[in-house]
């Protein structure tokens, strides 16, 4: 069976040295679309209509596919329909914010336990609504589950929820989520998994003790604006809807409202219908191929990338030794060249797309970079003034469609940049990036 085909993977882009095949190493931010996803959306577009109450053929088609997408998510995530609800949202961030507000009746004045590893989207919503405790990472950026248990034990039931990422978007480290779920439940706490990075790379079973899961379609080869929150029905059904409006009710009078059942109760307004259908198509494609087969490809690529970067003098990989279970995500720094300049050389001269900065995980990256309090204050001032801080990293994140040849190009490009005495790039405030002097950007279409 051929592996899933990705749109744009053979495209060429203009560089300072002519046209080159584009190498996309920023999959942790957003993946490109699968061709099968695009084809499914294209086939659906002539039938697009609003869902649920429309009386017409196109509305029936749209409703049928929209609800079938929900069923596919239940099956793919092993979340039994009688126990879990699948609520469509725009992305992981919206899902976690919705969940944080929905759990007020359950958490109340209790605490949420989270970690130093978290993406801002799995840190800020909890910090905004509840008192939080944070489990620190070790010197390699990993979580010790014993520390989670210690926090829960000392809290004596005050911690009502453990909110943790399935895998880091900075280091690719995969957390033992089922073991953590078991520990959380042992001390009377629920568990919420940020699955944004985990879901595109690892199989997950909600039946293994996961209470809530959030993920985005744009990281799952279906960038059409959707995502999902999956959670225990009995918990999500408590209280009023988090957002109210059309579609959330059974009955409305001037002095009375009767809310709809889940999941409609939590899907106010017209949902992202096309996004849901795109996500369904991606999940079905992955099911046909098999997650294990894709994991093996990515494990091999991760090993090659780790070795390629490790062989380079003057390059430091953030974190400790790689584990076979880690995602193909590596963040690194150069002792000689700013990450912001080095990444621009990769882009403008080699057609390699990576990501720079702190990857929406500032506390974690600062810990990995051993940033001092003084340096942290300097970073804050730079950001407040619209400048790029001196501290930061480059992230290369791979997927099953990337190749060893592309990794070799990355290695050669970094070697070339580090061998130079001077790199003549200047900061462009519009793009918030360093660009070659005299650079003028033009759209490709």
C-alpha positions, -999 to +999 in steps of 0.1 A: +000+000+000+013+035-009+017+058+020-007+088+023+001+114-003+008+149+010+000+181-010+030+203-018+057+179-008+074+181-042+069+218-048+099+241-056+105+276-042+127+304-051+159+309-031+189+331-034+206+303-054+177+295-077+147+272-074+150+243-049+126+216-037+109+229-005+117+210+026+090+214+052+104+207+087+076+226+106+051+198+110+047+204+147+031+238+140+008+226+112+009+197+088+002+200+051-030+185+038-033+150+026-044+147-010-072+124+000-085+150+024-084+177-002-102+153-027-129+146-001-135+182+006-136+190-031-161+162-037-183+175-008-183+212-018-212+210-044-233+195-016-224+220+011-253+231+033-259+238+069-265+208+092-293+194+113-326+211+106-325+218+069-351+200+049-334+194+016-311+169-001-279+189+004-287+195+041-292+158+045-258+150+029-241+176+050-257+164+083-250+127+075-213+134+068-209+157+098-223+132+122-204+104+105-172+124+112-181+123+149-185+085+148-151+081+131-135+101+159-152+080+185-139+049+168-104+062+161-098+074+196-115+043+212-140+065+230-172+046+234-202+067+224-222+057+255-195+071+277-178+099+258-190+130+239-172+144+208-175+182+206-163+199+175-142+231+180-118+252+160-086+238+175-069+224+206-067+259+222-104+264+220-111+229+233-090+234+264-104+269+271-139+254+267-131+225+290-116+249+316-148+269+318-170+237+317-153+222+347-161+250+371-188+230+389-164+201+393-131+219+402-147+247+421-121+261+445-099+231+440-066+231+422-053+220+388-020+202+385+000+209+353+037+208+343+066+230+333+065+212+299+032+226+287+024+246+256+009+279+266-025+266+255-024+239+282-011+263+308-028+297+305-065+285+305-060+266+338-040+294+353-067+319+344-096+300+360-080+281+389-052+279+414-025+258+398+004+237+409+033+230+385+054+199+383+089+208+373+109+190+346+143+175+352+175+188+336+167+170+303+132+184+302+114+152+312+086+146+337+092+123+367+058+107+374+068+103+410+067+140+414+031+140+401+021+115+427+039+134+454+019+166+445-013+147+445-006+129+478+004+162+496-027+180+482-050+155+501-078+157+475-075+194+468-062+188+432-092+180+411-076+177+377-042+168+361-037+187+328-007+174+309+005+172+273+007+138+256+039+149+240+061+180+240+061+203+210+096+213+218+115+181+225+091+155+212+092+137+246+062+114+251+046+113+285+033+080+300-003+093+299-019+060+310+003+056+340-004+093+349-041+088+344-040+058+369-021+079+394-045+108+391-076+086+396-060+069+426-060+103+443-094+113+432-084+136+403-095+137+367-070+139+338-070+160+307-046+153+278-034+180+254-032+157+223-022+184+198+013+168+192+005+133+203-025+124+182-008+127+147+020+103+157+007+079+183-024+057+187-045+066+217-072+048+236-096+069+257-107+036+274-073+035+291-084+060+318-084+093+298-112+116+309-106+144+284-087+148+252-082+179+230-066+179+195-065+199+163-071+188+127-046+213+114-019+191+130-035+160+115-032+167+078-066+184+076-060+221+079-096+232+074-102+249+108-115+222+131-106+202+162-123+183+189-128+180+226-136+144+237-147+139+273-168+119+297-205+127+291-215+128+327-189+155+334-193+176+303-231+176+307-230+194+341-243+230+342-253+253+314-235+253+280-202+271+279-214+292+249-251+297+241-271+304+210-284+286+180-283+249+182-278+246+219-314+244+229-345+222+228-369+249+238-368+287+244-395+310+258-391+345+271-389+331+306-376+295+301-348+277+283-343+239+280-308+230+268-301+204+242-283+172+249-246+166+243-229+172+220-252+198+204-255+215+238-218+226+235-217+234+197-232+269+196-239+283+161-230+268+128-201+244+133-170+240+111-187+215+088-160+213+062-134+210+088-151+181+104-154+163+071-117+169+064-107+155+097-128+124+091-110+119+058-076+122+075-085+097+102-098+072+077-066+075+057-045+069+087-066+039+097-061+024+063-024+029+064-020+019+101-006+041+128+021+016+136+035+016+101+037+054+102+053+054+137+081+031+124+089+055+095+090+085+119+111+066+144+137+059+117+137+096+105+140+108+141+171+086+146+186+100+114+179+136+123+192+132+159+225+117+145+228+144+118+225+173+142+246+155+169+274+152+144+276+189+139+302+209+158+287+239+176+252+225+176+235+217+209+203+196+210+179+206+238+172+178+262+190+145+269+193+113+249+165+104+225+141+076+233+127+054+205+092+065+217+099+102+212+083+121+184+104+133+155+108+168+169+142+182+178+150+217+190+186+229+189+208+260+192+241+271+177+270+284+198+280+307+170+249+320+151+216+333+164+188+309+158+168+336+141+197+343+116+205+306+111+169+297+104+167+325+078+198+311+060+181+277+059+150+293+044+163+319+019+192+298+006+181+262+010+143+263+009+140+247+044+111+257+066+117+254+104+104+273+134+123+295+158+118+311+193+102+294+223+074+276+204+046+288+227+063+271+256+084+298+271+089+284+307+100+251+293+124+264+267+139+289+291+145+259+315+162+239+287+183+269+278+193+275+314+181+311+311+189+332+342+164+356+358+184+385+344+183+370+309+145+363+313+139+400+321+159+409+290+138+385+269+106+401+283+117+436+275+127+426+239+093+410+233+075+440+248+093+462+223+086+440+193+122+427+191+135+392+187+152+382+220+188+368+219+177+336+235+157+310+215+160+278+196+154+263+162+129+234+159+129+208+131+098+187+133+094+158+108+066+136+095+063+103+077+066+120+043+100+136+050+131+118+038+167+111+047+178+132+018+161+162+032+178+156+066+212+155+048+203+189+031+196+204+065+229+191+078+248+206+049+230+239+051+238+243+088+275+233+082+276+260+055+261+287+077+284+279+106+315+280+084+310+316+074+327+346+090+297+368+083+260+364+074+248+396+058+211+396+068+190+424+084+160+424+106+126+430+089+100+442+114+072+433+090+080+396+088+097+397+123+126+378+108+161+384+094+162+386+056+189+391+030+197+428+025+174+443-002+150+414+000+115+420-015+088+394-009+064+385-037+034+362-035+036+331-057+001+336-072 
